Amino acid sequence: MKTKFTTLLFLVASFASQNVNSQTLEQLKALPPEGYNSCGFDEGRAIFEKNHPEAIKENEAREKFVQQYILDHPNESSYNSGRSVLPKYRIPVVFHVYGGASHTFWGLTVTKAKIDSALVYVNKDFNGLNDDFNSVHNNFKTIRGTMDISFELALKKPNGTVTDGVDWITTKTGAGYAPNSVAADAWDNKKYYNIYIVADLYNDGSSTNSGYTLYPNVANTNNNEAKTVYNGQYLGSNTSKEFASTLSHELAHAFFLLHTFENGCNSPGDNVSDTPPVSNNNLQCHSSPTSTAPTSTCTGTPLVNVENYMDYSGRFSCYKMFTKGQITRMDGYLNVNDVTLKPLWQQSNLITTGILSSVGINLVNDAVIEINVFPNPSNGIFQLNVNTNKQDNYTLEVKDVLGRVIYSSALVSSGNYKTTIDLQEQPTGIYFVSVSSSNGNRVIKVVKE
């Protein structure tokens, strides 16, 4: 168990992978380590520390805050408990697609629909709604964690105009972008999480580098340099559902999760207490929930949590879970009181980025709108009860996490309203039920399992 923490500055986390459809496990194992596990961490750290030496002390203070947060919130991430009416964290996201809609990424295109599918996978992964969540190895079922979060495409640009959350950049291909070279294309890092879709991440001719993340700190956030860069051929439905979860791996890096194999068997490992120490990244899955392999050479913890999103096992369809400790660590970093992450999920910023409507946020004329939905979560059938006390024209809407309206209806002018919402034909995931009028607005989250 890894209970201590380190104050080293971790800046860049990268994931370079071969497509499992084109190479077998035996072929990958035959490659030298750099053939399947390339990380820009050391170079990125050296460059950033040289340019921003103050970041080392900054990270020490941030890490101390997070370790105290973990001690103060021991039950933050209990499986399927504590789900709030709205997600605790709603993160406005913008995808910058280099080359534009007509560009190809190693023979594949990137479309709005594929970006939508990528976010569906991500939100399922973080919330424990992935369809293989319950098939986790028996040794790790009790430490599974779920995060109350939704990543949502921004609906307003920095200038306040309407957007669908995708920035098609036609003047650049995006190949080989250095950590600070995307700043000119970034949307304000204090308001949006920026994801850059490219083909050749390092301008080295390799098609198999999946992505890398520059951990946000005060300097790179102020300079609009915090980001995730991602290979378009591995985005959403461009690849298998399992391998598409590599984006979840990268976004967890943005919330300061390290690889589970960080520092090998040596303390403090990945700074998370419930991820078993592991000697190296892994290239195979558990064959069953009771299997006895793969194992680690670390003393006392032979079985490896290869199903963890922070291993490198996604290429072999192993990804299934975060641990409770990893969830609480991400919670902690989202609550650090600086410009890096906390401003993103504040109500005022959700209004600025179009995630929330400003209408009815502050209710006027003592208006009351109450919404009750049960059961929640459910298999798709929700019973809805709405109470209003002001005469007005009310609208009921159900939206998915991408902002698409699934259902819309006018309500009676005031009083009590009961109906059934049927989402059985919709995919599992998070949905938002809203009732709004000129007097006010109420939104709650429902989860289809």
FENMORA-V569358 format. One record per residue. RES is the residue in one letter. SS is DSSP state (hx for helix, st for strand, lp for the rest). D_LAST is the distance of its C-alpha to the last C-alpha in Angstrom with 1 decimal. Layout:
# FENMORA-V569358
res->RES ss->SS d_last->D_LAST
res->RES ss->SS d_last->D_LAST
This chain:
# FENMORA-V569358
res->M ss->lp d_last->32.1
res->K ss->lp d_last->32.9
res->T ss->lp d_last->33.7
res->K ss->lp d_last->36.2
res->F ss->lp d_last->35.8
res->T ss->lp d_last->38.0
res->T ss->lp d_last->39.3
res->L ss->lp d_last->39.6
res->L ss->lp d_last->38.5
res->F ss->lp d_last->35.7
res->L ss->lp d_last->35.6
res->V ss->st d_last->34.4
res->A ss->st d_last->31.7
res->S ss->st d_last->31.6
res->F ss->st d_last->29.9
res->A ss->st d_last->32.1
res->S ss->lp d_last->30.7
res->Q ss->lp d_last->31.8
res->N ss->lp d_last->29.6
res->V ss->lp d_last->28.7
res->N ss->lp d_last->29.3
res->S ss->lp d_last->33.0
res->Q ss->lp d_last->34.0
res->T ss->lp d_last->33.5
res->L ss->hx d_last->32.9
res->E ss->hx d_last->36.5
res->Q ss->hx d_last->37.7
res->L ss->hx d_last->35.7
res->K ss->hx d_last->37.1
res->A ss->hx d_last->40.6
res->L ss->lp d_last->40.4
res->P ss->lp d_last->41.8
res->P ss->hx d_last->39.2
res->E ss->hx d_last->39.6
res->G ss->hx d_last->38.6
res->Y ss->lp d_last->35.0
res->N ss->lp d_last->34.6
res->S ss->lp d_last->36.3
res->C ss->lp d_last->35.7
res->G ss->lp d_last->37.5
res->F ss->hx d_last->37.1
res->D ss->hx d_last->40.8
res->E ss->hx d_last->42.2
res->G ss->hx d_last->39.8
res->R ss->hx d_last->40.6
res->A ss->hx d_last->44.3
res->I ss->hx d_last->44.4
res->F ss->hx d_last->42.5
res->E ss->hx d_last->44.4
res->K ss->hx d_last->47.7
res->N ss->hx d_last->46.8
res->H ss->lp d_last->45.1
res->P ss->lp d_last->46.5
res->E ss->hx d_last->45.4
res->A ss->hx d_last->41.8
res->I ss->hx d_last->42.4
res->K ss->hx d_last->43.2
res->E ss->hx d_last->40.4
res->N ss->hx d_last->37.9
res->E ss->hx d_last->39.5
res->A ss->hx d_last->39.0
res->R ss->hx d_last->35.4
res->E ss->hx d_last->34.7
res->K ss->hx d_last->36.5
res->F ss->hx d_last->34.4
res->V ss->hx d_last->31.1
res->Q ss->hx d_last->32.4
res->Q ss->hx d_last->33.4
res->Y ss->hx d_last->30.0
res->I ss->hx d_last->28.4
res->L ss->hx d_last->30.9
res->D ss->hx d_last->30.2
res->H ss->lp d_last->26.4
res->P ss->lp d_last->25.8
res->N ss->lp d_last->22.4
res->E ss->lp d_last->21.0
res->S ss->lp d_last->18.1
res->S ss->lp d_last->17.1
res->Y ss->lp d_last->13.8
res->N ss->lp d_last->11.1
res->S ss->lp d_last->14.2
res->G ss->lp d_last->16.0
res->R ss->lp d_last->13.3
res->S ss->lp d_last->15.7
res->V ss->lp d_last->15.9
res->L ss->lp d_last->16.4
res->P ss->lp d_last->15.7
res->K ss->lp d_last->18.6
res->Y ss->st d_last->19.5
res->R ss->st d_last->19.5
res->I ss->st d_last->21.6
res->P ss->st d_last->23.6
res->V ss->st d_last->24.0
res->V ss->st d_last->26.7
res->F ss->st d_last->27.2
res->H ss->st d_last->30.9
res->V ss->st d_last->31.5
res->Y ss->st d_last->35.0
res->G ss->lp d_last->36.9
res->G ss->lp d_last->35.0
res->A ss->lp d_last->33.1
res->S ss->lp d_last->35.8
res->H ss->lp d_last->35.8
res->T ss->st d_last->34.7
res->F ss->st d_last->33.1
res->W ss->lp d_last->34.7
res->G ss->lp d_last->34.5
res->L ss->st d_last->31.1
res->T ss->st d_last->30.5
res->V ss->lp d_last->28.1
res->T ss->lp d_last->26.8
res->K ss->hx d_last->24.8
res->A ss->hx d_last->22.1
res->K ss->hx d_last->22.1
res->I ss->hx d_last->21.9
res->D ss->hx d_last->18.9
res->S ss->hx d_last->17.2
res->A ss->hx d_last->18.3
res->L ss->hx d_last->16.7
res->V ss->hx d_last->13.3
res->Y ss->hx d_last->13.7
res->V ss->hx d_last->15.2
res->N ss->hx d_last->12.6
res->K ss->hx d_last->9.8
res->D ss->hx d_last->12.6
res->F ss->hx d_last->13.7
res->N ss->hx d_last->10.5
res->G ss->lp d_last->9.6
res->L ss->lp d_last->6.6
res->N ss->lp d_last->9.1
res->D ss->lp d_last->8.9
res->D ss->lp d_last->12.0
res->F ss->hx d_last->11.2
res->N ss->hx d_last->11.8
res->S ss->hx d_last->15.0
res->V ss->lp d_last->16.8
res->H ss->lp d_last->20.4
res->N ss->hx d_last->21.1
res->N ss->hx d_last->23.5
res->F ss->hx d_last->21.0
res->K ss->hx d_last->17.9
res->T ss->hx d_last->19.4
res->I ss->hx d_last->20.0
res->R ss->st d_last->16.6
res->G ss->st d_last->16.1
res->T ss->lp d_last->13.4
res->M ss->lp d_last->14.9
res->D ss->lp d_last->14.4
res->I ss->st d_last->15.5
res->S ss->st d_last->15.3
res->F ss->st d_last->18.0
res->E ss->st d_last->19.2
res->L ss->st d_last->22.1
res->A ss->lp d_last->25.1
res->L ss->lp d_last->26.4
res->K ss->st d_last->29.9
res->K ss->lp d_last->32.4
res->P ss->lp d_last->34.7
res->N ss->lp d_last->37.3
res->G ss->lp d_last->35.0
res->T ss->lp d_last->34.8
res->V ss->st d_last->31.6
res->T ss->lp d_last->29.6
res->D ss->lp d_last->26.5
res->G ss->lp d_last->26.2
res->V ss->st d_last->28.0
res->D ss->st d_last->31.6
res->W ss->st d_last->33.4
res->I ss->st d_last->36.4
res->T ss->lp d_last->39.0
res->T ss->lp d_last->41.9
res->K ss->lp d_last->40.7
res->T ss->lp d_last->39.0
res->G ss->lp d_last->37.7
res->A ss->lp d_last->39.1
res->G ss->lp d_last->40.0
res->Y ss->lp d_last->39.2
res->A ss->lp d_last->40.5
res->P ss->lp d_last->38.5
res->N ss->lp d_last->40.5
res->S ss->lp d_last->41.0
res->V ss->lp d_last->37.9
res->A ss->hx d_last->38.9
res->A ss->hx d_last->40.6
res->D ss->hx d_last->37.5
res->A ss->lp d_last->35.1
res->W ss->lp d_last->33.7
res->D ss->lp d_last->34.4
res->N ss->lp d_last->32.7
res->K ss->lp d_last->32.5
res->K ss->lp d_last->30.4
res->Y ss->lp d_last->28.4
res->Y ss->st d_last->26.9
res->N ss->st d_last->28.8
res->I ss->st d_last->27.7
res->Y ss->st d_last->30.5
res->I ss->st d_last->30.0
res->V ss->st d_last->33.1
res->A ss->lp d_last->34.3
res->D ss->lp d_last->36.9
res->L ss->lp d_last->35.8
res->Y ss->lp d_last->39.1
res->N ss->lp d_last->41.5
res->D ss->lp d_last->42.4
res->G ss->lp d_last->41.6
res->S ss->lp d_last->38.5
res->S ss->lp d_last->35.5
res->T ss->lp d_last->33.3
res->N ss->st d_last->32.9
res->S ss->st d_last->29.2
res->G ss->st d_last->29.4
res->Y ss->st d_last->30.8
res->T ss->st d_last->30.2
res->L ss->st d_last->32.9
res->Y ss->lp d_last->31.9
res->P ss->lp d_last->32.5
res->N ss->lp d_last->35.5
res->V ss->hx d_last->37.8
res->A ss->hx d_last->40.2
res->N ss->hx d_last->37.9
res->T ss->hx d_last->35.8
res->N ss->hx d_last->39.0
res->N ss->lp d_last->40.1
res->N ss->lp d_last->36.8
res->E ss->lp d_last->36.6
res->A ss->lp d_last->33.3
res->K ss->st d_last->30.8
res->T ss->st d_last->28.8
res->V ss->st d_last->30.6
res->Y ss->st d_last->28.6
res->N ss->st d_last->29.7
res->G ss->hx d_last->28.6
res->Q ss->hx d_last->28.5
res->Y ss->hx d_last->25.5
res->L ss->lp d_last->23.5
res->G ss->hx d_last->20.1
res->S ss->hx d_last->20.7
res->N ss->hx d_last->24.3
res->T ss->lp d_last->23.4
res->S ss->lp d_last->20.9
res->K ss->hx d_last->17.3
res->E ss->hx d_last->18.3
res->F ss->hx d_last->21.4
res->A ss->hx d_last->20.0
res->S ss->lp d_last->18.4
res->T ss->hx d_last->22.1
res->L ss->hx d_last->21.6
res->S ss->hx d_last->19.2
res->H ss->hx d_last->22.2
res->E ss->hx d_last->24.6
res->L ss->hx d_last->22.8
res->A ss->hx d_last->22.5
res->H ss->hx d_last->26.3
res->A ss->hx d_last->26.7
res->F ss->lp d_last->25.5
res->F ss->lp d_last->28.1
res->L ss->lp d_last->26.3
res->L ss->lp d_last->28.8
res->H ss->lp d_last->28.5
res->T ss->lp d_last->28.0
res->F ss->lp d_last->31.4
res->E ss->lp d_last->33.2
res->N ss->lp d_last->36.7
res->G ss->lp d_last->36.2
res->C ss->lp d_last->37.0
res->N ss->lp d_last->38.8
res->S ss->lp d_last->37.7
res->P ss->lp d_last->36.0
res->G ss->lp d_last->33.9
res->D ss->lp d_last->30.9
res->N ss->lp d_last->31.4
res->V ss->lp d_last->28.3
res->S ss->lp d_last->29.0
res->D ss->lp d_last->26.2
res->T ss->lp d_last->26.2
res->P ss->lp d_last->28.8
res->P ss->lp d_last->31.9
res->V ss->lp d_last->32.3
res->S ss->lp d_last->35.5
res->N ss->lp d_last->34.2
res->N ss->lp d_last->31.4
res->N ss->lp d_last->30.1
res->L ss->lp d_last->30.2
res->Q ss->lp d_last->28.3
res->C ss->lp d_last->25.0
res->H ss->lp d_last->24.6
res->S ss->lp d_last->25.3
res->S ss->lp d_last->23.2
res->P ss->lp d_last->21.4
res->T ss->lp d_last->25.0
res->S ss->lp d_last->27.1
res->T ss->lp d_last->30.0
res->A ss->lp d_last->30.2
res->P ss->lp d_last->30.3
res->T ss->st d_last->32.3
res->S ss->lp d_last->33.9
res->T ss->lp d_last->37.6
res->C ss->lp d_last->36.8
res->T ss->lp d_last->38.3
res->G ss->lp d_last->36.1
res->T ss->lp d_last->32.8
res->P ss->lp d_last->33.1
res->L ss->st d_last->29.5
res->V ss->lp d_last->27.9
res->N ss->lp d_last->24.4
res->V ss->lp d_last->24.3
res->E ss->lp d_last->20.5
res->N ss->st d_last->20.9
res->Y ss->lp d_last->20.4
res->M ss->lp d_last->23.9
res->D ss->lp d_last->25.7
res->Y ss->lp d_last->27.0
res->S ss->hx d_last->25.1
res->G ss->hx d_last->22.8
res->R ss->hx d_last->25.4
res->F ss->hx d_last->24.9
res->S ss->lp d_last->21.1
res->C ss->lp d_last->20.8
res->Y ss->lp d_last->18.6
res->K ss->lp d_last->15.5
res->M ss->st d_last->16.0
res->F ss->st d_last->18.0
res->T ss->st d_last->19.8
res->K ss->hx d_last->20.0
res->G ss->hx d_last->23.5
res->Q ss->hx d_last->22.6
res->I ss->hx d_last->20.1
res->T ss->hx d_last->22.8
res->R ss->hx d_last->25.3
res->M ss->hx d_last->23.5
res->D ss->hx d_last->23.1
res->G ss->hx d_last->26.9
res->Y ss->hx d_last->27.8
res->L ss->hx d_last->25.9
res->N ss->lp d_last->28.0
res->V ss->lp d_last->31.4
res->N ss->lp d_last->33.7
res->D ss->lp d_last->35.0
res->V ss->lp d_last->34.5
res->T ss->lp d_last->32.2
res->L ss->lp d_last->28.6
res->K ss->hx d_last->28.6
res->P ss->hx d_last->30.0
res->L ss->hx d_last->27.0
res->W ss->hx d_last->24.5
res->Q ss->lp d_last->27.0
res->Q ss->hx d_last->26.8
res->S ss->hx d_last->30.1
res->N ss->hx d_last->29.0
res->L ss->hx d_last->25.8
res->I ss->hx d_last->28.3
res->T ss->hx d_last->30.7
res->T ss->lp d_last->28.3
res->G ss->lp d_last->26.9
res->I ss->lp d_last->23.4
res->L ss->lp d_last->24.4
res->S ss->lp d_last->27.0
res->S ss->lp d_last->30.1
res->V ss->lp d_last->30.5
res->G ss->lp d_last->29.9
res->I ss->lp d_last->29.0
res->N ss->lp d_last->32.2
res->L ss->lp d_last->32.4
res->V ss->lp d_last->35.9
res->N ss->lp d_last->38.0
res->D ss->lp d_last->35.9
res->A ss->lp d_last->33.1
res->V ss->lp d_last->30.1
res->I ss->st d_last->26.6
res->E ss->st d_last->24.1
res->I ss->st d_last->20.5
res->N ss->st d_last->18.3
res->V ss->st d_last->14.8
res->F ss->st d_last->13.4
res->P ss->lp d_last->11.2
res->N ss->lp d_last->9.3
res->P ss->lp d_last->6.4
res->S ss->st d_last->6.0
res->N ss->lp d_last->5.4
res->G ss->lp d_last->7.4
res->I ss->st d_last->10.6
res->F ss->st d_last->11.8
res->Q ss->st d_last->15.4
res->L ss->st d_last->17.4
res->N ss->st d_last->20.7
res->V ss->st d_last->23.0
res->N ss->st d_last->26.4
res->T ss->st d_last->29.1
res->N ss->lp d_last->32.7
res->K ss->lp d_last->34.4
res->Q ss->lp d_last->35.7
res->D ss->lp d_last->34.1
res->N ss->lp d_last->32.2
res->Y ss->lp d_last->28.5
res->T ss->st d_last->25.8
res->L ss->st d_last->22.1
res->E ss->st d_last->19.9
res->V ss->st d_last->16.3
res->K ss->st d_last->16.1
res->D ss->st d_last->13.9
res->V ss->lp d_last->14.8
res->L ss->lp d_last->17.7
res->G ss->lp d_last->19.3
res->R ss->lp d_last->19.0
res->V ss->st d_last->19.3
res->I ss->st d_last->16.8
res->Y ss->st d_last->18.5
res->S ss->st d_last->21.8
res->S ss->st d_last->24.0
res->A ss->st d_last->27.1
res->L ss->lp d_last->27.1
res->V ss->lp d_last->30.1
res->S ss->lp d_last->32.5
res->S ss->lp d_last->31.9
res->G ss->st d_last->30.9
res->N ss->st d_last->27.8
res->Y ss->st d_last->25.3
res->K ss->st d_last->22.5
res->T ss->st d_last->20.2
res->T ss->st d_last->16.9
res->I ss->st d_last->14.6
res->D ss->st d_last->13.0
res->L ss->lp d_last->10.5
res->Q ss->lp d_last->9.9
res->E ss->lp d_last->12.1
res->Q ss->lp d_last->10.5
res->P ss->lp d_last->8.7
res->T ss->lp d_last->5.3
res->G ss->st d_last->6.6
res->I ss->st d_last->8.9
res->Y ss->st d_last->11.2
res->F ss->st d_last->14.4
res->V ss->st d_last->16.1
res->S ss->st d_last->19.8
res->V ss->st d_last->22.9
res->S ss->st d_last->26.2
res->S ss->lp d_last->29.9
res->S ss->lp d_last->33.2
res->N ss->lp d_last->33.0
res->G ss->lp d_last->29.7
res->N ss->st d_last->26.1
res->R ss->st d_last->23.0
res->V ss->st d_last->19.6
res->I ss->st d_last->16.4
res->K ss->st d_last->13.0
res->V ss->st d_last->9.8
res->V ss->st d_last->6.2
res->K ss->st d_last->3.8
res->E ss->lp d_last->0.0
